[in-house]
Amino acid sequence: METLAETFHRLTAYATDRHWLEPVDDDRVRQDFIPLLPETRPPQSKEYPQHLPRVALPAAAGAPVAAAPLLGGSDAAAMPADRPPGLADLSVTLARCAGVKSRSPRSGEYYRAAGSAGNRHPYEVYVSARGVGGLTDGVWHYDPRAHALTLIGPPAAGEATTLVVSGVPWRSCWRYSERGYRHVGWDCGGVAAHAVLAASAQGLPARLETAFDDAAVGRLIGARPPEEFPMVLIVLGDGAPAVAGGENTAPGDLGPGAEEFPLVAAVHEEGSLRGAAEVEDWRRGRAGGRPGARTAVRVPDEAGDRTLELLVNGRRTTRRLDGAALVPQTAARWITDVAAGAMPGDAGTLHEVRLAAHGVAEAAPGVYRRVSGGLERTAATSRDATYRACLNQEPGRDAAAVVFLTPAPGPAVAPDARTYRASLLSAGFALSRVYLAVTALRLACSGLTFVDSELRAAVGAQDALAAIAVGVER
């Protein structure tokens, strides 16, 4: 019998016989919704009353640590530190994961540290502070435009300062309808990837917790489902996350006109955990509660020694790739290793990597998987096949390689809704790391949506979580 997660994934799949904006003919999917209406475009960030206490964060000038070794698989801090984070550490971590990099002079939209499809950024970031030097204990909301914190709630119980990343589905569903929930998971996972790297560069331990009491954490940050809900915790320390309790939190304002998508609300609610017992039961079902394995890999010389700040600021999507260019095999191997890295925390490994290689030096065209010490060719493919699988987007045809992230373990999407949610986070975590690795290699890339019905022909996969094209800019 099909689970709700499987139903959601199937009903939000793209197919060659239907335009991507056309809903599937099923009464569980909204047939009346018109995407991309300018007059309903949601604002990019949450607002709070001016009378609430605010703290301006210091300039985000962090430790100048080369980012490539961290991307290579080691989350060891640049300098050992058994200390709580200070305000400067928070400033750097928040700036590198969710801060504003620039603003479009034409549209006025903000471009932020981690990438987001359609520049929608369907998330908010909160800090549940415990013992942060220079900051009162309490729950704070991060304002990316002002690079400041607003105090919205009293302190939570727990030992370690914790970032809470929430999802705001309307921001992505405005563009992608129900499929926007997939983007919520990807983008929240991307924020988490940047936060882990930034914390590590400051000498701070960081781990992700994807299992928590949803209602309790929602109350902590003042979220009002289904408009907003917590997606992932980023724990800055070795103790229990500071997320217990949480009352009288200011709710804030996400803007007018949010529309609801019953299927999105249903699959998220189906995956919600209630109480400590359900949290522990889910963790036991995922790798026995053990952290995901992280394997250090050799960083190629081409990656250089640029800092995380430079990579974040240099990260961008490139839509025009040179179909005749080759990338070194060492670069392709490293990108694959980076993409395969598990989130550090409670979820374990939730995706696998299939590399559709078209222009990798000393490698025959085909589909490759990771093996000890390199890549192994498993099947044939073609540029036409990946072009069709990538919704006829040019980077899917002209890339030197297209990285497809597929569910793990097994060929099909996660059977339960909580694991499905964590799988989307895992895919977003990997995508953001690939973006930074490609930037370090001075190559180009483009995250791509994909046509689910074409995956088998392109890479032999029944399902996929995400895809990204890598190559040389044209």
C-alpha positions in Angstrom: 0.0 0.0 0.0 1.3 3.4 -0.9 2.3 5.7 2.0 1.5 9.4 2.1 5.1 10.3 1.4 5.1 8.1 -1.7 1.8 9.6 -2.8 3.1 13.1 -2.4 6.2 12.3 -4.3 4.2 10.7 -7.1 1.6 13.5 -7.3 4.4 16.2 -7.4 6.4 14.4 -10.1 7.0 16.0 -13.5 6.3 14.1 -16.7 7.1 14.6 -20.3 3.4 14.6 -21.3 2.5 17.5 -19.0 3.9 21.1 -18.6 5.6 21.6 -15.3 3.1 24.2 -14.3 0.1 22.0 -15.1 -1.1 20.1 -12.0 -1.6 16.3 -12.2 -5.3 15.4 -12.5 -6.0 14.3 -8.9 -8.3 15.9 -6.4 -5.6 15.9 -3.8 -3.7 18.5 -5.8 -5.0 22.0 -6.1 -6.5 22.5 -9.6 -7.5 26.1 -9.0 -4.1 27.5 -8.1 -2.3 30.0 -10.5 1.4 30.1 -9.8 3.7 33.1 -10.3 1.1 35.8 -9.9 3.1 39.1 -9.3 0.3 40.5 -7.0 0.5 37.5 -4.7 4.3 37.2 -4.5 5.2 36.6 -0.8 7.8 38.8 1.0 11.2 37.4 1.5 11.5 37.6 5.3 9.5 37.7 8.5 8.8 40.9 10.3 8.5 41.7 14.0 7.2 44.7 16.0 9.8 47.5 16.4 9.5 47.6 20.2 11.1 44.2 20.7 14.7 44.2 21.8 17.3 44.0 19.0 21.0 43.3 18.9 23.1 44.3 15.8 25.5 41.6 15.0 29.2 42.5 14.6 30.7 42.4 11.1 31.1 38.8 10.0 34.9 38.6 9.8 35.5 35.0 10.8 38.6 32.9 11.0 40.3 32.7 7.6 40.1 29.0 7.3 40.4 27.3 3.9 37.1 25.7 3.1 38.2 22.9 0.8 39.5 20.6 3.6 36.2 21.0 5.4 34.2 20.2 2.3 36.5 17.2 1.8 34.7 15.3 4.6 36.3 16.5 7.8 34.1 18.4 10.2 37.0 18.9 12.6 37.3 22.5 13.7 40.1 24.6 12.5 41.1 25.1 16.1 40.1 22.9 19.1 37.6 24.8 21.2 35.7 23.5 24.3 33.9 26.8 24.6 30.4 28.1 24.0 29.9 30.3 21.0 30.3 34.0 21.3 28.4 36.8 19.5 31.1 37.0 16.8 30.8 33.2 16.2 27.1 33.6 15.7 27.6 36.5 13.4 29.8 34.6 11.1 27.7 31.4 11.2 24.5 33.3 10.5 26.0 35.4 7.7 27.5 32.4 5.9 24.3 30.3 6.1 21.4 32.8 5.7 22.9 36.3 5.4 22.3 38.7 2.5 25.1 38.8 -0.1 23.7 41.4 -2.5 20.5 43.0 -3.7 19.1 43.2 -7.2 18.9 46.8 -8.4 16.1 45.8 -10.8 13.8 43.7 -8.6 14.9 44.7 -5.2 15.2 41.0 -4.2 18.0 39.9 -1.9 20.5 37.2 -2.8 21.6 35.2 0.2 24.5 33.0 1.3 22.9 29.6 0.5 21.3 29.0 -2.9 17.6 28.7 -3.5 15.6 27.7 -6.5 13.9 30.8 -7.9 15.5 32.9 -5.1 12.5 32.0 -3.0 14.4 31.2 0.3 11.4 29.4 2.0 12.9 29.5 5.5 13.5 31.5 8.6 16.4 31.1 11.1 16.1 31.4 14.9 18.7 31.3 17.6 17.9 29.6 21.0 20.8 31.1 22.9 22.4 29.6 26.0 25.5 31.1 27.4 26.5 33.0 24.3 29.0 35.7 25.2 27.5 39.1 24.6 23.9 37.9 24.1 21.1 37.4 26.6 19.7 33.9 26.9 16.5 33.6 25.0 15.0 32.9 21.6 16.0 35.3 18.9 15.0 35.7 15.2 17.7 36.4 12.6 17.0 39.4 10.4 19.2 38.7 7.3 18.7 42.2 5.8 19.9 44.1 8.9 22.2 41.3 10.1 20.6 41.6 13.5 18.8 39.5 16.1 15.3 40.3 17.6 14.5 38.8 21.0 11.1 37.0 20.5 10.9 34.6 23.5 12.3 33.6 26.9 15.2 31.1 27.3 14.6 27.5 26.5 15.8 24.6 28.6 18.8 22.7 27.3 22.6 23.0 27.2 23.7 23.9 23.8 22.9 27.0 21.7 20.8 25.8 18.8 19.8 27.3 15.5 16.3 26.4 14.4 15.6 26.5 10.7 11.9 26.7 9.8 10.1 26.1 6.5 7.8 28.6 5.0 6.1 26.6 2.2 4.1 29.5 0.6 7.3 31.2 -0.6 8.2 28.1 -2.8 4.7 26.9 -3.5 3.9 30.4 -5.0 6.2 29.3 -7.8 6.2 25.5 -7.8 2.7 24.6 -6.4 2.7 21.5 -4.2 6.2 20.5 -5.5 7.4 23.6 -3.6 7.6 21.4 -0.4 10.5 19.5 -2.0 12.2 22.9 -2.4 11.6 23.7 1.3 13.5 20.6 2.3 16.3 21.3 -0.1 16.7 24.9 0.9 16.6 24.2 4.6 19.2 21.5 4.1 21.3 24.0 2.2 21.2 26.5 5.1 22.2 23.7 7.5 25.2 22.7 5.3 26.5 26.3 5.3 26.0 26.6 9.1 27.9 23.4 9.8 30.8 24.6 7.7 30.8 28.1 9.1 30.7 26.8 12.7 33.5 24.4 12.0 35.6 27.2 10.6 35.1 29.1 13.9 36.3 26.1 15.8 32.9 25.1 17.1 31.3 21.6 17.0 28.0 21.5 15.1 25.6 18.7 14.4 22.1 18.4 12.9 19.1 17.0 14.5 16.2 16.1 12.2 14.2 14.3 14.9 12.5 16.5 17.5 9.1 17.2 18.9 7.6 19.3 16.2 4.9 21.0 18.2 7.2 21.9 21.0 9.9 23.4 18.7 7.1 25.2 16.7 5.9 26.9 19.9 9.5 27.8 20.8 9.9 29.9 17.6 6.3 31.1 17.4 5.5 29.2 14.2 1.9 28.8 13.1 1.4 25.7 11.0 0.8 25.2 8.2 2.2 28.6 7.3 5.5 27.8 9.0 7.0 24.8 10.7 10.4 23.8 12.2 12.5 21.7 9.8 16.0 21.1 11.3 18.0 21.9 14.4 21.7 23.0 14.2 23.2 22.3 17.6 26.4 24.4 18.3 27.9 22.3 21.1 28.0 18.8 22.6 25.1 19.1 25.0 21.3 18.7 24.6 19.8 21.3 22.2 18.2 24.3 23.9 14.7 23.7 22.6 12.7 22.5 25.6 9.9 24.7 26.9 9.1 27.7 24.9 6.1 29.8 25.7 4.9 33.4 25.0 7.0 33.7 21.9 6.1 36.6 19.6 4.7 35.1 16.4 5.9 37.7 13.9 4.4 38.4 10.5 5.1 36.4 7.3 3.1 38.8 5.2 -0.5 38.7 3.7 -2.0 36.4 1.2 -0.5 33.0 2.0 -2.4 30.2 0.3 -2.6 26.7 1.7 -1.9 23.4 0.0 -3.7 20.6 1.8 -1.4 17.9 0.4 1.7 19.8 1.7 0.1 20.3 5.1 -0.9 16.6 5.2 2.5 15.1 4.3 4.3 17.4 6.8 1.8 16.6 9.6 2.2 12.9 8.8 5.9 13.2 9.4 5.7 15.2 12.6 6.9 13.6 15.8 5.1 14.0 19.2 7.0 13.7 22.4 10.4 12.1 23.4 9.2 8.6 22.8 8.3 9.1 19.1 11.6 11.0 18.6 13.6 8.1 20.0 11.6 5.5 18.1 12.3 7.3 14.8 16.0 7.6 15.6 16.3 3.9 16.4 14.7 3.2 13.0 17.4 5.4 11.4 20.9 3.8 11.8 20.3 2.9 15.4 20.6 6.5 16.4 24.2 6.7 15.3 25.5 9.8 13.6 25.9 9.6 9.8 29.4 8.4 8.8 31.7 11.1 7.5 34.8 10.0 5.5 37.7 12.3 4.9 38.7 12.3 1.2 41.6 13.8 -0.6 41.1 17.3 -1.7 42.4 17.9 -5.3 45.1 20.5 -5.8 42.7 22.4 -8.1 40.5 23.3 -5.1 43.0 25.8 -3.9 42.9 27.4 -0.5 40.1 30.0 -0.7 38.2 30.7 2.6 34.6 29.8 3.2 33.7 33.5 3.0 35.2 33.8 -0.5 33.4 30.6 -1.6 30.1 31.7 -0.2 30.4 35.1 -1.8 31.6 33.6 -5.1 28.9 30.9 -5.3 26.4 31.4 -8.1 24.3 29.5 -10.6 25.6 29.4 -14.2 23.0 28.7 -16.9 25.4 28.5 -19.9 27.9 25.7 -19.9 30.4 24.7 -22.6 29.4 21.3 -24.0 32.8 20.7 -25.5 34.8 21.3 -22.3 36.3 18.6 -20.1 36.7 18.6 -16.3 39.6 16.7 -14.6 38.7 13.3 -13.3 40.1 14.2 -9.9 37.6 17.1 -9.8 34.7 14.8 -10.7 35.7 12.3 -8.0 35.9 15.0 -5.4 32.6 16.5 -6.3 31.1 13.0 -6.1 32.7 12.5 -2.6 31.4 15.8 -1.4 27.9 15.1 -2.7 27.9 11.7 -0.9 28.8 13.1 2.5 26.2 12.4 5.2 24.7 15.1 7.4 26.5 15.1 10.8 23.8 14.1 13.2 20.9 11.7 13.8 19.7 10.9 10.3 22.4 8.7 8.9 22.9 8.4 5.1 19.7 9.2 3.1 20.9 9.6 -0.4 23.2 8.1 -3.0 25.1 9.7 -5.9 24.8 8.8 -9.5 27.2 10.8 -11.8 26.1 11.1 -15.4 29.5 11.9 -17.0 29.7 13.4 -20.5 32.9 15.4 -20.4 35.1 13.9 -17.6 38.8 13.5 -18.7 39.9 9.9 -19.0 36.4 8.6 -18.3 34.1 7.1 -20.9 30.6 8.7 -21.0 28.2 6.9 -18.8 26.7 6.6 -15.3 29.1 6.3 -12.5 28.9 5.4 -8.8 31.4 5.8 -6.0 33.6 2.9 -5.1 36.6 2.7 -2.9 39.3 4.9 -4.5 37.3 6.2 -7.4 34.4 5.9 -9.7 32.9 2.8 -11.4 30.9 2.9 -14.6 27.5 1.1 -14.2 25.5 2.1 -17.3 25.4 4.0 -20.5 23.8 7.4 -20.9 23.7 10.3 -23.3 23.5 14.1 -23.3 20.0 13.8 -24.9 18.9 11.6 -22.0 20.1 13.9 -19.2 18.7 16.9 -21.2 15.3 15.3 -21.2 15.6 14.3 -17.5 16.6 17.9 -16.6 13.4 19.4 -18.1 15.1 20.3 -21.4 17.3 22.8 -19.6 20.5 23.5 -21.4 22.9 22.8 -18.5 21.5 19.2 -18.3 22.8 18.8 -21.9 26.0 20.8 -21.9 27.4 19.8 -18.5 30.6 17.8 -18.2 28.7 15.8 -15.6 25.2 15.9 -14.0 25.1 14.7 -10.3 21.8 13.0 -9.5 21.0 12.4 -5.8 18.8 9.3 -5.4 17.1 7.9 -2.3 19.0 5.5 0.0 18.8 2.8 0.9 17.0 1.2 -2.0 15.6 2.4 -5.3 12.4 4.1 -4.1 11.5 7.3 -2.2 11.5 7.0 1.7 8.4 5.1 2.8 7.5 7.2 5.8 6.9 10.9 5.9 9.6 11.8 8.5 12.3 10.0 6.6 11.1 11.6 3.4 11.5 15.0 5.0 14.9 14.1 6.2 15.8 12.9 2.7 15.0 16.3 1.2 17.1 17.9 3.9 19.9 15.5 3.1 19.7 16.3 -0.6 19.8 20.1 0.0 22.7 19.6 2.4 24.6 17.8 -0.4 23.6 20.3 -3.1 25.0 23.3 -1.2 28.2 21.5 -0.5 28.6 20.7 -4.2 28.0 24.4 -5.1 30.9 25.4 -2.8 33.1 22.6 -4.0 32.5 23.6 -7.6 33.3 27.2 -6.7 36.5 26.1 -5.1 37.5 24.2 -8.3 36.7 27.4 -10.3 34.1 25.4 -12.3 30.5 26.3 -12.9 27.2 24.6 -11.9 23.5 24.9 -12.0 21.0 23.2 -9.7 18.2 21.8 -11.9 14.7 20.5 -11.5 14.1 17.2 -13.1 11.5 15.1 -15.0 10.8 12.2 -12.7 9.5 10.0 -15.6 12.8 10.4 -17.5 15.1 9.3 -14.6 15.3 5.6 -15.5 16.4 6.4 -19.1 19.0 8.9 -17.9 20.6 7.2 -14.9 18.6 4.0 -14.3 16.9 5.4 -11.2 13.3 5.0 -10.2 13.3 8.2 -8.1 15.5 11.2 -7.4 15.8 13.8 -4.7 17.8 16.5 -6.5 20.1 17.1 -9.5 22.9 19.5 -10.3 24.9 20.1 -13.5 28.6 20.7 -13.4 31.0 22.0 -16.1 32.8 24.9 -17.5 31.1 28.3 -18.1 30.5 29.2 -21.7 
